[in-house]
């Protein structure tokens, strides 16, 4: 029970910081909303989709994946900032468990990116998207797993490369190919065979394909359950490894 309580305390602390800075939260919505408005027409034309509703069913999950990959991995900068400002050090001298210091922050990013996903979906519904509430909630669960994986990777890279300049270059070098192979711009299904074969080794691609199937109403198809299982296993393994690295580095 103590780790759960400690995680909740850290989560409350981090959420309070977000609430006190609503402008920063609003700024994170500018890019996904812009892409939603400007890129969807391109996608509709390129993929010869019959309607904007169908185009949104393809592209909104792509935006979810993009937010999960980029916002999650670049969370490493927030960890570096907390380390630089001594926040982690002050928490470390309290009885709070080391793992909870990490888990509370991961939950905060899950909440923030989940909020972004809700706003993006509401905007897309206003523009013509049609999605069942149950399907949307399932997509949020899959997005949460994606966030856990990407935040864990971002934290690991931040701990291994604790320099903002080098970390930015490294994160871009990792996130760009990962996102492209996940099909966050154009579905991987239209890519050459060798690209699709490489994408099969990318867990984010399975998550993106699963979310697309969910938004298209195919919640019972194999790609949804395979993607959910793969994302769950990889996210848990990565989180455990990240927790060990985090506990060791701040000991």
Residue, then its C-alpha position, 0 to 999 in steps of 0.5 A: x500500500x505504501x508504494x501506491x500511496x507514495x505514487x499518489x502523493x507524487x502524482x498530486x504534486x505534479x498535477x498541481x504544477x500543471x494546474x498552476x500553469x494552464x498556459x503551458x498545457x494550452x500550448x501543448x494543444x497547438x501542434x496537434x490541433x494544427x495538424x488535425x486541421x491542415x494535414x487531414x485534407x492532404x491525407x484524404x486526397x492522398x489515400x483517396x478516402x471517401x469522406x472527412x469522417x473516414x479520414x479522421x478515423x485514420x488520422x486521429x489515431x495517428x495524432x494519438x500516436x504522435x502525441x504518445x511518442x513525442x510528448x512521452x519521449x521528450x518528458x525526459x527534459x522535465x525529469x532533467x529539469x526536476x533534477x537540476x532544480x533539486x526537486x528529486x533531491x528534496x523528495x529523495x530525503x523523504x520516506x517516499x519510495x524511489x519507484x514512486x518518484x518515477x511512477x507518479x511522474x509517469x501517471x502525470x504524463x498519462x493524464x496530460x496526454x490523455x487530456x490532449x487526446x480528449x480535446x483533439x477528439x472533441x475537435x475532430x467530432x465537431x469536424x465530422x469524426x464519428x466514433x463510439x464512446x466505448x471505442x474511444x475509451x479503449x483507444x485511450x487505454x492503448x494510448x496510455x500504454x504507449x505513453x508509459x513506454x515512451x516516457x520510460x524511454x525518455x527518462x532512461x535517455x535523460x538519465x543516461x545523457x544528462x545534457x540538454x543539448x545532447x539529449x535533444x539530438x538523441x531524442x530526435x534521432x530516436x523519435x523520428x524514425x520510431x514515429x515514421x515506422x509507426x505510421x503517424x503521418x501516413x499509414x505503414x500499410x501504403x509503404x514498401x514491403x521492406x518498410x512494413x517488415x521493419x515496422x513489425x518490430x516497432x511496438x508503436x506501430x502495433x499500437x497505432x494500427x490497433x487504435x486505427x482499427x478501434x476508431x474504424x469500429x473493428x474493435x474485435x479484430x486481431x490487430x487490436x488485441x495483438x497490439x494491446x498485448x504487445x504494447x502492454x508487455x513492452x510497456x511493463x518491461x520498459x517501466x521495470x527497467x526504467x524504475x531500476x535505472x532511476x533508483x540506481x541513478x538517484x540513490 
